[in-house]
Amino acid sequence: MHGISLPGLLAATAVTLAAGIVAPAHAADEATDFPSRPIRIVVPYPAGGSVDLLARALGERVGAKFGQPVVVESRPGAGSNIGAAFVAKAPADGYTLLLGTSAALAVNVSLYKNLSYSPLKDFRPVMLATRLPSLVVVNSSSPVKSMKELTPYLSSQGAQASYASAGNGTPAHLGGELFKKLANLPKLVHVPYKGGAPALADLLGNQTTMMIAIAPEALPMVKDGKLRALAVTTSNRLAQFPDLPTVAESGVPNYELVAWYGLVAPAGTPAPIVAKLNTAFNEALEDPKVRTRLTDMGFDLVGGPPSVLENQMRSEAVKWAKVIKEAQIEMD
């Protein structure tokens, strides 16, 4: 049996200790120089939607702080999996980030049989950017004038009634399935799109019956009189929409849906770089101009340390896994 000589063991130990000292120092040096080139925020939905708007508003402010451009890149498709998988496989250097919704960061892991990434293993949380309500909306030409009228109307339409969503696994999809279950509407048809903008466009064209749409995306069309808002999906009425009832108080007890968007980096991104990104994006959320612009659009800004987003990802994964299982939803 051959052993390791004492001099050899001491030499190996010295190398290991040196590596332990050098690695953090190297990461700190990287953070000091970061960023030395443009940062890319990948949005897993088409341009023009609420995720895109949020990414651009924050990116502009962060870019000004760093003195480097922050480029927003749209990579839509497959319920946000295309964009999310791209970032999961990107270099862990802080230059490629994902602004994802609950779909990419908590839901799809239960929804898709063959997901190519694991949210908790392949991403490092940076910041929970926002929580935001959704609105139950119909075309302004719809005969439905209130939330209490919606359920009997959908029931009377049978399989002709449909709800649009921004894609499989999105808040609009899961919110629609939850509504379908609680309102006892087994024939209500789900029509997924590659983002909120195209889904709303077809609702405007009367191609679908209704949508549970993210407030920042639907609100401009409600204000223009093109869509009619019937209810909010939060548990309580909102100050922004005091006259809109909640879904729960309109005959669908226990209904609640709150969407959220989080910023993540690839797993393995050095902690000092994540800390620097977290600070910069929190400062962007606190900027008065950015804050006013986003809150006026319906965003409920959050911020805070990365742990807030990690806790959100974990708790939401458990919540929606149960809904998905009970609704027997499964995607390839």
C-alpha positions as CSV (number, residue, x, y, z in Angstrom):
1,M,0.0,0.0,0.0
2,H,1.4,3.3,-1.1
3,G,0.9,6.4,1.1
4,I,1.5,10.1,0.6
5,S,4.8,11.4,2.0
6,L,4.7,14.1,4.7
7,P,6.4,16.6,2.5
8,G,3.9,15.8,-0.3
9,L,1.0,16.2,2.1
10,L,2.2,19.5,3.4
11,A,2.7,20.8,-0.2
12,A,-0.8,19.7,-1.2
13,T,-2.3,21.4,1.9
14,A,-0.4,24.6,1.1
15,V,-1.7,24.6,-2.4
16,T,-5.3,24.0,-1.2
17,L,-5.1,26.8,1.3
18,A,-3.6,29.2,-1.2
19,A,-6.4,28.4,-3.6
20,G,-8.9,29.1,-0.9
21,I,-7.3,32.5,-0.4
22,V,-6.9,33.4,-4.0
23,A,-10.4,32.4,-5.2
24,P,-12.2,34.9,-3.0
25,A,-9.6,37.5,-3.8
26,H,-10.1,36.8,-7.5
27,A,-13.9,37.1,-7.2
28,A,-13.5,40.4,-5.3
29,D,-11.2,41.7,-8.1
30,E,-13.9,40.7,-10.7
31,A,-16.5,42.6,-8.7
32,T,-14.3,45.7,-8.5
33,D,-13.9,45.7,-12.3
34,F,-17.6,44.8,-12.9
35,P,-19.1,45.7,-15.3
36,S,-16.4,46.4,-17.9
37,R,-18.8,45.7,-20.8
38,P,-22.6,45.8,-21.6
39,I,-25.0,43.8,-19.4
40,R,-27.8,41.8,-21.1
41,I,-31.2,41.3,-19.5
42,V,-33.0,38.4,-21.2
43,V,-36.8,38.8,-21.3
44,P,-38.5,35.5,-22.1
45,Y,-41.5,37.2,-23.7
46,P,-42.1,39.4,-26.8
47,A,-41.2,43.1,-26.7
48,G,-43.9,45.5,-25.5
49,G,-45.2,43.4,-22.6
50,S,-44.9,44.2,-18.9
51,V,-41.7,42.2,-18.4
52,D,-40.1,44.1,-21.2
53,L,-41.3,47.5,-19.9
54,L,-39.9,46.7,-16.5
55,A,-36.6,45.5,-17.8
56,R,-36.1,48.7,-19.9
57,A,-37.1,51.0,-17.1
58,L,-34.6,49.4,-14.6
59,G,-31.9,48.8,-17.2
60,E,-31.8,52.4,-18.2
61,R,-31.2,53.5,-14.6
62,V,-28.6,50.7,-13.9
63,G,-26.8,51.4,-17.1
64,A,-26.4,55.1,-16.1
65,K,-25.0,54.1,-12.7
66,F,-22.5,51.6,-14.2
67,G,-21.5,53.6,-17.2
68,Q,-22.2,50.6,-19.3
69,P,-25.2,49.9,-21.5
70,V,-27.9,47.4,-20.2
71,V,-29.3,45.7,-23.3
72,V,-32.8,44.1,-23.1
73,E,-33.0,41.0,-25.3
74,S,-36.3,39.3,-26.1
75,R,-36.2,35.5,-26.3
76,P,-39.9,34.3,-26.2
77,G,-41.4,30.9,-26.6
78,A,-42.3,27.6,-24.9
79,G,-43.9,29.3,-21.9
80,S,-40.7,31.3,-21.2
81,N,-38.5,28.2,-21.2
82,I,-36.4,29.3,-24.2
83,G,-35.2,32.5,-22.6
84,A,-34.8,30.9,-19.2
85,A,-32.8,27.9,-20.5
86,F,-30.6,30.3,-22.4
87,V,-29.6,32.2,-19.3
88,A,-29.2,29.0,-17.2
89,K,-26.5,27.9,-19.6
90,A,-24.9,31.4,-20.0
91,P,-21.5,32.1,-18.4
92,A,-21.8,32.8,-14.7
93,D,-20.1,36.2,-14.9
94,G,-23.0,38.6,-14.2
95,Y,-23.3,39.9,-17.8
96,T,-26.3,37.8,-18.7
97,L,-29.4,38.0,-16.5
98,L,-33.0,36.8,-16.7
99,L,-36.0,38.9,-15.7
100,G,-38.4,36.0,-15.2
101,T,-42.0,35.6,-14.0
102,S,-43.3,33.0,-11.7
103,A,-43.6,30.8,-14.8
104,A,-39.8,30.4,-15.4
105,L,-38.8,30.7,-11.7
106,A,-41.4,28.6,-9.9
107,V,-44.2,27.1,-12.0
108,N,-42.7,25.4,-15.1
109,V,-40.7,22.9,-13.0
110,S,-44.0,21.3,-12.1
111,L,-45.8,22.0,-15.4
112,Y,-43.3,20.6,-17.9
113,K,-42.2,16.9,-18.0
114,N,-38.8,17.6,-19.7
115,L,-37.7,21.0,-18.4
116,S,-34.1,21.6,-19.4
117,Y,-33.2,23.7,-16.3
118,S,-33.9,23.7,-12.5
119,P,-34.9,27.2,-11.2
120,L,-33.4,26.7,-7.7
121,K,-30.2,24.8,-9.0
122,D,-29.4,26.7,-12.2
123,F,-30.1,30.3,-11.1
124,R,-28.8,32.6,-8.4
125,P,-31.4,35.1,-7.2
126,V,-30.5,38.7,-7.5
127,M,-33.7,40.6,-6.6
128,L,-37.5,40.3,-6.4
129,A,-38.4,43.2,-8.6
130,T,-42.2,43.5,-8.3
131,R,-45.5,41.9,-7.3
132,L,-48.5,43.0,-9.4
133,P,-52.2,42.4,-9.6
134,S,-54.1,41.1,-12.6
135,L,-57.4,42.3,-14.0
136,V,-60.2,40.2,-15.3
137,V,-61.0,41.8,-18.6
138,V,-63.3,41.3,-21.5
139,N,-63.7,43.2,-24.8
140,S,-65.7,46.4,-24.4
141,S,-68.3,45.0,-26.8
142,S,-68.9,42.0,-24.6
143,P,-72.4,41.6,-23.2
144,V,-70.8,40.9,-19.8
145,K,-70.9,44.1,-17.7
146,S,-69.7,42.8,-14.3
147,M,-67.8,40.0,-12.7
148,K,-71.0,38.5,-11.3
149,E,-72.4,38.2,-14.8
150,L,-69.2,36.5,-16.2
151,T,-69.6,33.1,-14.7
152,P,-73.2,32.4,-15.9
153,Y,-72.3,33.8,-19.3
154,L,-69.3,31.5,-19.7
155,S,-71.4,28.6,-18.5
156,S,-74.0,29.4,-21.2
157,Q,-71.3,29.5,-23.9
158,G,-69.9,26.0,-23.1
159,A,-66.9,25.1,-25.1
160,Q,-67.3,28.3,-27.2
161,A,-66.0,30.2,-24.2
162,S,-62.3,30.7,-23.9
163,Y,-59.7,32.6,-21.9
164,A,-56.4,33.9,-23.3
165,S,-53.1,33.7,-21.6
166,A,-49.5,34.9,-22.1
167,G,-48.4,31.3,-22.4
168,N,-48.4,28.0,-20.5
169,G,-47.4,28.4,-16.9
170,T,-47.9,32.2,-16.8
171,P,-50.0,33.9,-14.1
172,A,-52.8,34.3,-16.7
173,H,-52.8,30.6,-17.4
174,L,-52.7,29.4,-13.8
175,G,-55.1,32.1,-12.8
176,G,-57.5,31.0,-15.5
177,E,-57.3,27.4,-14.4
178,L,-57.9,28.4,-10.7
179,F,-60.9,30.4,-11.8
180,K,-62.1,27.5,-14.0
181,K,-62.0,25.2,-11.0
182,L,-63.5,27.5,-8.3
183,A,-66.2,28.8,-10.6
184,N,-67.0,25.2,-11.9
185,L,-66.5,25.9,-15.6
186,P,-65.0,22.6,-16.9
187,K,-65.6,23.5,-20.5
188,L,-63.7,26.8,-20.5
189,V,-61.0,26.6,-23.1
190,H,-57.4,27.9,-22.6
191,V,-55.8,29.7,-25.5
192,P,-52.1,30.3,-24.9
193,Y,-50.0,33.0,-26.7
194,K,-46.3,33.9,-26.8
195,G,-46.8,36.8,-24.4
196,G,-49.4,39.2,-23.0
197,A,-49.3,41.6,-25.9
198,P,-50.5,39.1,-28.6
199,A,-53.0,37.6,-26.2
200,L,-54.6,41.0,-25.6
201,A,-54.5,41.8,-29.3
202,D,-56.7,38.8,-30.0
203,L,-59.0,39.6,-27.1
204,L,-59.4,43.1,-28.7
205,G,-60.3,41.2,-31.9
206,N,-62.9,39.1,-30.1
207,Q,-61.0,35.9,-30.9
208,T,-61.2,34.9,-27.2
209,T,-63.8,35.6,-24.5
210,M,-61.8,36.9,-21.5
211,M,-58.4,37.2,-20.0
212,I,-56.9,37.5,-16.5
213,A,-54.3,40.0,-17.6
214,I,-51.3,41.6,-15.8
215,A,-52.5,45.1,-14.8
216,P,-49.7,47.1,-16.5
217,E,-50.5,45.4,-19.8
218,A,-54.3,45.7,-19.7
219,L,-54.7,49.1,-18.0
220,P,-53.9,51.3,-21.0
221,M,-56.6,49.4,-23.0
222,V,-59.1,49.7,-20.2
223,K,-58.4,53.5,-20.0
224,D,-58.9,53.8,-23.7
225,G,-62.2,52.0,-23.5
226,K,-61.1,49.1,-25.6
227,L,-61.4,46.6,-22.8
228,R,-63.7,46.4,-19.8
229,A,-62.2,45.5,-16.4
230,L,-64.5,43.4,-14.3
231,A,-62.4,42.6,-11.2
232,V,-59.0,42.6,-9.5
233,T,-57.4,39.3,-8.6
234,T,-56.0,40.3,-5.2
235,S,-57.6,39.4,-1.9
236,N,-58.5,43.1,-1.2
237,R,-59.6,46.0,-3.4
238,L,-56.7,48.1,-4.6
239,A,-56.2,51.9,-4.1
240,Q,-55.5,52.2,-7.9
241,F,-58.9,50.6,-8.7
242,P,-61.2,51.4,-5.8
243,D,-64.4,50.7,-7.8
244,L,-63.3,47.3,-9.0
245,P,-64.4,44.4,-6.8
246,T,-62.2,41.4,-6.2
247,V,-63.0,38.1,-7.8
248,A,-63.5,36.6,-4.4
249,E,-66.3,39.1,-3.4
250,S,-68.0,38.6,-6.8
251,G,-69.1,35.0,-6.3
252,V,-65.8,33.1,-6.5
253,P,-64.7,32.7,-2.9
254,N,-61.0,32.1,-2.0
255,Y,-59.8,33.3,-5.4
256,E,-56.5,35.2,-5.3
257,L,-53.7,35.7,-7.9
258,V,-50.6,37.9,-7.5
259,A,-48.0,37.8,-10.2
260,W,-44.3,38.6,-9.6
261,Y,-41.1,39.2,-11.5
262,G,-37.6,38.3,-10.3
263,L,-34.1,39.0,-11.6
264,V,-31.7,36.1,-11.6
265,A,-28.2,35.3,-12.7
266,P,-26.7,31.9,-13.7
267,A,-25.8,29.7,-10.8
268,G,-22.1,30.1,-9.9
269,T,-22.1,33.9,-10.4
270,P,-19.7,35.2,-7.8
271,A,-21.3,36.6,-4.6
272,P,-19.6,40.0,-4.9
273,I,-21.0,40.5,-8.4
274,V,-24.5,39.4,-7.3
275,A,-24.2,41.9,-4.4
276,K,-23.2,44.7,-6.8
277,L,-26.1,43.9,-9.1
278,N,-28.5,43.7,-6.2
279,T,-27.4,47.1,-5.0
280,A,-27.7,48.7,-8.4
281,F,-31.2,47.3,-9.2
282,N,-32.5,48.3,-5.7
283,E,-31.2,51.8,-6.3
284,A,-33.1,51.8,-9.6
285,L,-36.3,50.8,-7.9
286,E,-35.9,53.7,-5.4
287,D,-35.2,56.3,-8.1
288,P,-38.2,58.7,-7.9
289,K,-38.7,58.9,-11.7
290,V,-38.5,55.2,-12.2
291,R,-40.7,54.5,-9.2
292,T,-43.4,57.0,-10.3
293,R,-43.3,55.6,-13.9
294,L,-43.7,52.0,-12.8
295,T,-46.3,52.5,-10.0
296,D,-48.4,54.6,-12.4
297,M,-48.4,51.5,-14.7
298,G,-49.7,49.2,-11.9
299,F,-46.4,47.7,-10.6
300,D,-46.0,47.1,-6.9
301,L,-42.3,47.4,-6.5
302,V,-40.5,45.2,-3.9
303,G,-36.7,45.0,-4.0
304,G,-34.6,43.8,-1.0
305,P,-31.8,41.2,-0.7
306,P,-31.6,38.1,-2.9
307,S,-33.1,36.0,-0.1
308,V,-36.5,37.6,-0.6
309,L,-36.6,36.3,-4.2
310,E,-35.3,32.9,-3.1
311,N,-38.0,32.5,-0.5
312,Q,-40.6,33.6,-3.1
313,M,-39.4,31.0,-5.6
314,R,-39.5,28.2,-3.0
315,S,-43.0,29.1,-1.6
316,E,-44.6,29.7,-5.0
317,A,-43.2,26.4,-6.4
318,V,-45.0,24.5,-3.6
319,K,-48.2,26.5,-4.0
320,W,-48.6,26.1,-7.8
321,A,-47.4,22.5,-7.9
322,K,-50.5,21.7,-5.9
323,V,-52.8,23.6,-8.3
324,I,-51.1,22.0,-11.4
325,K,-51.5,18.5,-9.9
326,E,-55.2,19.1,-9.0
327,A,-56.0,20.6,-12.4
328,Q,-54.0,17.7,-14.1
329,I,-52.1,20.1,-16.3
330,E,-49.0,18.7,-18.0
331,M,-46.9,20.0,-20.9
332,D,-44.3,18.2,-23.0
